[in-house]
Amino acid sequence: MFRHIFNQSSVPNVSPEQASLKQKAGAIIVDVREPSEWQEGHINNAIHIPLGSLSRQLSELDRSREIITVCCSGQRSMAAAQTLQQAGFSQVSNLAGGMNAWIRQRLPVRKP
């Protein structure tokens, strides 16, 4: 799955601000970080599916809604977005800069 990181991508990147607006309009945020990273803080109402589990959990996602993938910096989430596209999801984008960028923009982070 990680081989996709180095391929040229047709997945659009969105800024943290764009992701926040898209989420408010109905987009689903899928956080593909590991459980320990998720516990440190995540985007409110995001769905947590670690990258290694994504292929097995595709049925949990609504294909009719836009999906924005997120990780720590944007690399794993780009691989996840490409996996979703290859699985037939048509409305997929990647959060540029990941949670690092989200936090830099002072957008809300939920901690359990």
NORBELKA-V987171 format. One record per residue. N is the residue number from 1. RES is the residue in one small letter. PHI is phi in degrees with one decimal (none if undefined). NEAR is the number of other ideal C-beta (glycine too) atoms within 10 Angstrom. D_CENTER is the distance of its C-alpha to the mean C-alpha in Angstrom with 2 decimals. Layout:
BEGIN
[[N,RES,PHI,NEAR,D_CENTER] [N,RES,PHI,NEAR,D_CENTER]]
END
This chain:
BEGIN
[[1,m,none,13,15.19] [2,f,-70.4,10,15.02] [3,r,-60.9,8,17.54] [4,h,-67.6,16,15.01] [5,i,-58.5,12,14.10] [6,f,-94.0,9,17.55] [7,n,-78.8,10,17.85] [8,q,-65.6,4,17.98] [9,s,-109.3,15,14.95] [10,s,-103.2,9,15.19] [11,v,-81.4,18,11.52] [12,p,-74.2,12,11.81] [13,n,-92.1,17,10.36] [14,v,-124.8,19,10.37] [15,s,-75.9,14,11.86] [16,p,-55.9,22,11.14] [17,e,-63.3,12,14.04] [18,q,-63.1,16,12.96] [19,a,-61.7,25,9.62] [20,s,-62.1,21,12.01] [21,l,-65.3,12,14.48] [22,k,-64.2,19,12.41] [23,q,-62.8,17,11.35] [24,k,-62.8,9,15.10] [25,a,-89.1,9,15.97] [26,g,119.3,10,14.23] [27,a,-69.1,20,10.66] [28,i,-99.1,17,8.47] [29,i,-96.0,23,5.45] [30,v,-112.9,26,4.19] [31,d,-92.4,25,4.76] [32,v,-102.3,26,6.19] [33,r,-74.5,22,8.89] [34,e,-72.2,15,12.46] [35,p,-53.9,8,14.33] [36,s,-64.9,7,16.32] [37,e,-69.1,18,13.51] [38,w,-58.6,18,12.16] [39,q,-65.0,12,15.85] [40,e,-72.5,12,16.22] [41,g,144.8,14,14.19] [42,h,-148.0,21,10.95] [43,i,-72.2,22,10.08] [44,n,-56.1,11,12.68] [45,n,67.6,10,12.16] [46,a,-71.7,18,8.60] [47,i,-99.9,16,8.82] [48,h,-99.4,16,9.10] [49,i,-136.4,21,9.26] [50,p,-54.7,17,10.07] [51,l,-50.6,20,9.66] [52,g,-64.6,12,13.41] [53,s,-103.4,12,13.44] [54,l,-56.5,21,10.97] [55,s,-59.6,14,13.93] [56,r,-81.9,9,16.12] [57,q,-115.4,12,14.05] [58,l,-58.0,15,13.28] [59,s,-66.8,6,16.06] [60,e,-79.4,11,14.33] [61,l,-104.0,18,12.10] [62,d,-85.0,11,13.97] [63,r,-66.4,13,14.46] [64,s,-86.1,9,16.15] [65,r,-108.9,12,13.35] [66,e,-67.6,18,10.81] [67,i,-122.0,23,7.19] [68,i,-116.0,26,4.51] [69,t,-92.3,29,1.30] [70,v,-144.0,29,2.86] [71,c,-136.9,24,6.18] [72,c,-78.5,18,9.67] [73,s,-119.9,15,10.59] [74,g,112.9,19,8.26] [75,q,-82.1,14,10.12] [76,r,-63.4,25,8.71] [77,s,-68.7,29,5.22] [78,m,-66.2,24,7.84] [79,a,-60.8,24,9.69] [80,a,-64.2,27,7.28] [81,a,-62.2,28,7.14] [82,q,-66.0,21,10.83] [83,t,-61.2,19,11.44] [84,l,-63.7,24,10.40] [85,q,-59.8,17,12.64] [86,q,-64.7,11,15.31] [87,a,-87.4,13,15.31] [88,g,100.6,8,16.19] [89,f,-75.3,18,13.26] [90,s,-99.2,10,14.42] [91,q,-111.7,15,12.16] [92,v,-129.5,23,8.89] [93,s,-143.0,21,7.60] [94,n,-117.7,27,5.79] [95,l,-77.0,30,6.19] [96,a,-61.6,19,9.51] [97,g,82.9,19,10.78] [98,g,58.0,24,7.91] [99,m,-62.7,26,9.51] [100,n,-57.6,14,12.76] [101,a,-69.3,19,12.76] [102,w,-57.3,24,11.77] [103,i,-67.4,14,14.69] [104,r,-59.2,10,16.93] [105,q,-84.2,13,16.77] [106,r,60.2,8,17.91] [107,l,-81.1,15,15.44] [108,p,-63.9,10,15.80] [109,v,-124.1,13,14.56] [110,r,-98.8,11,15.59] [111,k,-117.5,7,17.48] [112,p,-62.5,7,18.95]]
END
